[in-house]
């Protein structure tokens, strides 16, 4: 009987109910988001982009047309290998096919030759596997009368498997860390509200958050360079991580300002969505249409995509950095407006309480 009484008391505490909601809702969120997001993904191969560079002139145009007919991918013809390679490294293409000089003449004379396929290892794991298998099939289709070998050149490969985990650690785990911190800071704010105004608490907290955004990346990036060889410079990695951290702080802070304690649930709901749209498991172009562009509005999704480019290829992340700045500015602006409204509401309530009774 004492146990039942204790259980009843536990159920009266709000945190118990919140815990139960998390236990039931989080698995359902993963189930619904991932099942709908990944649904029929392998049937969207036509969304994967590859490029062909024809170095065989007019003789190679027939081979080029054959490729376009026999591949399920979205194929673009690039005039320059250097331009195609640059777009490959930046993640715009999953593969670049090069038709070498005298290729058509060689296969017409039934001689053995090679067709070169460049595959970026920094792309999503499933994409690299799909295009590698397709490269072998494509070479076999073209070389029906002569032996055409698929010469596969993997670019931006990393020998240390641990390094391949780094984009997720820096881009996604940062969000988890900031989200957990935001839950605790929300509790601190509730305690301080007894003796301090909403604005005082908010702006004092911003000083601490700015210090965290500058110092935390310094430690994480510094430690990352001790364990890994990456393609980018320290300050490039550090600067980008500061942007990721700021966007995570502003995003999670906004949810608590708008929804109160329910902000924790909102932030957790963003976890499966950001994992889905990060693009490191499957290209975002192969996701269900509803989810393909959502990653651009989420901090961790941008973080993983940006760190993948920095770590593997050292390529530009300017467009992703702009996304992170916009996320930070917009969510912080929404937070400021909400704080102003809450502050006015609190003052109005205090005014009513302090009015003399008639």
N, C-alpha and C positions, 0 to 999 in steps of 0.2 A: 504493500500500500504506500509506503514511504517513497518507493521508486516512482509510482504513478504521480504522486504529488510533486516530486522533483521534476518529472517530465512536463507536467502542466506549467510549472514555473518557467521551465526552459522555453516552452512554446510561447510564452507571453513576451519574451525578450525579442526585440526586432531583429537582432543579428542572427538568431536561430532561423527565423523565417527567410532571411536573406541567404543564409547558407543552404537551406533546402532548395531555394530557387536556383542557385548556382548548380547544385548537384543534378537537378533535372533539366535545366535549360541548356547548359553548356554542351552536353552530348547531342542534344537535339539540334542545336545550332550548327555544330560540325556536320551532322548527318544531312540536314537540309541544304546547307550551303555547298558542301563538297559534292553531294549527289547530284544537285542541279547544275553546279558549275562545271564538273567534269563529265557530265552526261554527253554521250556520243562524241567525245573529244577526238577519238581516232578517225571519225568520219569527216573531220574538218582539215584533212591534209592539204586541201586546196588553199588553206589560209597560210601555210608555211611558204615563205618566200625564198627562192633560190635564184642565182644569177648564172648566166652562161657568157663566157668571153670567147669569141670566135677569132682565133689567130690564123685561121686557114683561108681567110678571104671568101671569095665567091664559092670556092670548092667546098668550104665548110658549112655553107648556108643550108644545104640539104640535111646534113647531120644535125644542125641546129633545129630545123623544123621537125625532124624525127624525135628529138628530145622533147620538144614542146608537146608533141602528140602522145608520147609514151610516159610522161611523168605526171603524177597527180598533183604536183605542187604549182604554186604561182610563180612562173618563170619570167624573169626579166633579162633582156639582152643588154649587156654592158660593153661599151667600146674599149675601155681600158681595164687591164687587170688590176692596176694600182688602185683605181677608184673602187672596183668591186671588192678588193681585199680590205680596203678601209671601211666599207659598208659592212663587210662580213665581221670585222673586228668590233664594230660598234653595235652589232646585234641586229642589224636590219635584214641580213640574209642568214639563213641556216646553213647554206652551202654555196660554193662557187665552183662551177664546172668550166674547165679550160680546154677548148679544142685546139690542139697544137698545130703548128705549121705542117703542111704536107700530110695531115691526118687522113683526109679523104683519098688522096693518091695511094697511101699505104694500104688502107683497107680494101681499096679496089683491086690492088695487086695481090690480095690475099696474104699479106705479110702481118706479122704480129706487131701490135703497137699499144700505146698506153693512152688512156683518157684520164686527165688529172682532176681530182675532186679535192677541194679545200673545205675542211669542216672545222668550225670554231668550237673548241671544247668548252668555252665559257657560256655557251647557250644552254638552254634547258636540257636536262639529261635525256628525256624522252625524245626531244627533237634531234639530238645528235645521233641517237641510236636509230631512229627512223631514216634519216637521210643517209647514214652509212650503209644500211641495208639496201636502200633505194639506189645508191651509187653502183653497187655490184650488179644489181638487176638491170640498170640502165646500160651499163657497159656490155652486158651479155646480150641485150636486145639489139644494140647497134652492131655488135660484132657477130652477127649470125653467120656470115660467110667467112669471116676471118677472126683471128683471136684478138680481142680487145680487152686489155687488162685494166681494171680500176685501180689507178694509183691514188691512194687516199693519203692526203697530207693533213694532219691534225695540227691546227694552230692554237696558240694560247693554252697549251696543255700544262698542267701542274703535276709534278711528280709526287709531291707530298699530299696524301689524301686529306690530312688535317687542314691544309690550306683551303681546300674546297668547301670546308664548313664555315670559313671565316665570313663570307657575305651574310649567312644566316645569323651568325653570332652578333656581328656588328649592326646589321640592319634590322633584324627581327627581335633578338633578345633584348636589345636596347628598349624597344617598346614595352616588353614584358616588365623590365626593371622599372621603367618610368611609371607604368601603370600601377605596379605594386606600391611604389613610393607615393603616388597620388592618393591611393586609398588611405594610407597612414596620414598624409598631410590633411586630408579631408577631416579625419577624426580630430587632428590637432586644431584645425580651424573651428570645429564645433565647441571644443573646450575653451578656446580663447574668446569666443563670442560673448561670454558672460561679462568680460571686462574690457573688450576692445571692439571698435566699430568694424563693420564689414570691409570698408576701404583700408583701414589700418592693417588688418590681417592680410588682405590681398596684396598690398604693395610691399609689405615686409616679406611675404612669401616669395615675391618676384625677385628680390635681392638674393635670396638663397637659391632659387631656381637658376638664375643667371650664373651663379658661381658653379653650380652643378653642371650646367651645360658646357662650361669652359674647362672644368677640371676633370670630369669623368672621362671624356674622350682622350684627354692627355694620357691617362693611365692605360686605357684599353688599347689605344693605337700603339702606344709605346711597347706594351706587352706583346701585341700582335707582331711587331717587327722583330722581337726577340725570338719568336717561334717560327716565323714564316718569311719566305722571300716573296715579295709582291712587286707588281710592275710599276706602281706609282710611288711618288716621293712621300715622305712622312707628313709634310705639311698639307699636301693634297688630301691625304687620308684623314688627317686631323680636322681640317676645315670642313670636309664633307660630313664627318661624324658630328661635329658641332651643329650643323644644319639639321641632321637627322634627330639629334637629341632635342633641339629646340622645338622641332615640329611635333615630336612625341609629347613633350611637356605641354605645349599649347593645346594640342588635340585632346589629351586626357583631362587637362584642367577645365576645358570648355564643357565637357560632359558632366563633371561634378557641379559646375556653376549652374548649368541648365536643369539638371535632373536630381541634384542632391545626392543622397546615398545610392539612388538607382543608377547614378553615373558609373559605378563600378560594373554593373551588369552591361551597360552600353559599351564600355571599354573592352570587356571580355568578349562581347558579341563581335567585336572587330577583329579578334584573333583569327578565327577560321577564314574570315574574308580576306585578311591580309596575307595569310599563308597561301591561299588559293591564287591570289592575283600577283604574287611576288615574281612569278615567271621562272623560278629556278627548277621546278619539277616538270612543268609543262608550259610551253609558250602561251602567253595570254591570248594570242590570236586563235588558239585552238579551243579556248574555253567557250561555254555557252555565251551567246551574244550579250546577254544581260550583264555579264561580269567582265567582258573584255577591256573596258576602259575605266573600270572602277579603281584600279590600282593607282592611277595618277592622282587620286584624291586622298590617298591614305599614306601616312608617314612610313610605316614599315615596308610596304610594297616598294615605294620609291627607294628606300634605304637598301634593300636587298639588290635591286636592279643596279643601283649606282655603285655599290661596293663590288659587284660582280665585274663591272667594267674596269674599275680602278685596280682590282686585285689581279685579274687575269691579263688584261690588255693595256692598262694604263691609258685608256681612251677617255675622251671628253665626257663629262657628266653635267655639262652646263644646263641642258634642258631639264634634267632631273633636279638639279639644284634650284632652278626656278620654281618647279613644282613644290619643293619643300619650303621655300620662302613664302609662296602663296598660301600654303596650308597654315604656316605659322602666323602670318599676318591676318588672314581671314578668321581663323579660330580665336586668335587673341582679341580681335576686334569684337567678335560675338561675345566673348567673355566680359570685356569692358562694358558693353551695353547692358549685359545681364547684371553685372555688379552695380551699375548706376541705378537700374530699376529696383534692385533689391535694397539698395541704400535708401532710396526715396520711400520705398514701402515701409522700411523699418522706422524711418523718421516720422512718417505719417501715423504709424501705429503708436509710437511713443507719445506723439502729440495728443492723440485721442485719450490715451491712458492718463496723461497729466492734466487734462482738462478738469476744472473744478466741477463738482456735482451741483446741480441746481435743485 
